[in-house]
Amino acid sequence: MLPLVLAGPAAAQLPASPAAPPPTRPAASSATAPVPDFSPAQYPVYAGSDLGLTFEARTGAGTLRVWAPTATALRLRLYAAGSGGSPRATHALQRGPQGTWVLRLPPGTSGFYTVQATIGQRVMAEVCEPYARAVGVNGRRAAWLDPSRAAPPGWAQDRRPPLAHPTDALIGEVSVRDLSAAASAGIQHRGQYLGLTERHTSGPDGVSTGVQHALDLGVTHLHLLPTNDFAAIDEARPPSPDRYSWGYDPLNYFVPEGSYATDAQDPAVRIREYKLLVQSLHQQGLGVIADVVFNHVADAGTSAFEQLVPGYYFRHTADGKLSNATACGNEVASERPMVRQLIVDCVSYWARAYHVDGFRFDLMGVLDMGTMRAVRQALDAVSPQLLVYGEGWAAGPSPLPEAQRAVKANLPQLPGIAAFGDELRDGVKGHYARQAEGGFVGGQPGLEESVKFGIVGAVQHPQLDYQKVNYSKAPWATQPGQALNYVACHDDRVLWDKMRVAHPTATEQELTQMDALSNTIVFTAQGIPFLPLGDEFLRTKKGASNSYNLPDSINELDWALKAKNRAVFAFYQQLLALRKAHPAFRLRTQAEVAQHLVFLPGAPAGTIAYQLRAHAGGDAWQTITLVFNGLRQAATVPLPAGQYQVVLRGLGVDLLAKEALGVAAAGISVPACSALILKQ
């Protein structure tokens, strides 16, 4: 989703599923009972753990439980195929406790099913029930299938790579498709889950591609754009480089997207292949972050939510219309108990059934804090090392007061949950929406304090003047592990294209220096660093500012560009290796940051200088000095006089710091748009 306050046209233009079969709408029965006379706040709450389709381990019999408290009847229609044809059987579900309806079918049952509610005299549309864990093509029918049986060999032995602390993570963001779609990638399963299981792939001039590229770069986690079943791509049609979607239009939450599978018609294939992806990445030491979109659905009116329990799952304005804090036409009412339970059940399911290592919450600021706390608690029961982070803002006003929502300002009430830091992002590169406006990198004045805000990990620091920060006027993280630092992501222009627009007279060499300086700030800042893959070799989307539905020719990673910019990629490799090698860049508490990170006085406007002192975090280096010159000309920056050793200068990194450097009382000259890191 697009950042900060305005979501732009992307999500609002997302189409509904192109291949939805026409719903079956039988005539209403004259024997139906009246609609229960109570408001959504009085709806019964079902606390069981067996919503959806569950199977008996001994017999293989399946039981379907659906929450639909206002229904007066609920029917299941069983089909032979995932689309088309007439139902081969119809079964009435029986009333169960707390607003649920239940049906048990014998061992050997197979096929695809829909559920259809009757509410008073109104017969609703057939839908795929909300907890469906296996679906047919385009996700319009659920599959009567035990997903635990769709597992690759050795799945039970799959183990997550260890993560001692959130600040040890180095996150690389990418779409399944972008990482493997290019013909030059040398990948057989282009644009598919299996493409991310192929090892040692290479492209132009022998450069590594795909997952091997991510491994060579040194990230610890791959953040995959949404991989749950989404609506925009017709899975029944052959893949096309011109039909593309980021996936921020959720259809079914508990099941993987079919367009990334080798066979979207077979419900077991997408499950098995997603598990193969996770298993393969784990075997290579990479964690998997699932990008989840619980703030809205692709189409509220046709959704299973609205067809089973009208009015319950979505927030409304005072005049009864759907509210729209997401800029996508609807917003999910996460604060209602059964909506909260679905969200918590869903992330727990992906953590347990698919072994994912964390979750990125799209427009997390739309969701209520109680739900996010419940998410963290449920994931802690799986593994406390699972990462949880999200966008700490909404895309518009919501009926739910901001004091109750998971926005950045409320993060002190959400331990174990991190948010993206747009203060650092826009401070470094310039405003996300005013594309021609530059940032600290490139010489825009007055942004030093915003950059410092990100450098300290958005925590309380005695040397910051919070009134000069661009957005937040107070720290919103209690610990640096709650701050996610970045200068670019899938939204808006990629870093290279943003710099070209903001600095149209800059040479390619100058733009390269700006790119390197921007992410040097990110990867040496306290908190969790985040990088959209491709920035490390100067990725371009040909100037596109919103590529959510643009073709592969815009979105895919261009491996020829990596071959061209080998030196830039090598710099990024060493930059990430520097962070991994030195705990001073990965402090775990606010107290450590306040004690060990000291901004140096006298730095001229457009520059920042600070030190990590006294073996910060137990680092082997006693003092690390960092100087950032965002100006487009050299600047003299005062440093404590003495002998130093050079760790990083411009695009050069020496992890052994062999070069000695003497600094006089007058300070040191730092070239334009560059960083200098020294150690003592």
Summary of the structure (lengths in Angstrom):
residues: 680
radius of gyration: 26.0
end to end distance: 42.9
largest distance: 93.1
contacts: 2500
relative contact order: 0.10
helix: 29%
strand: 20%
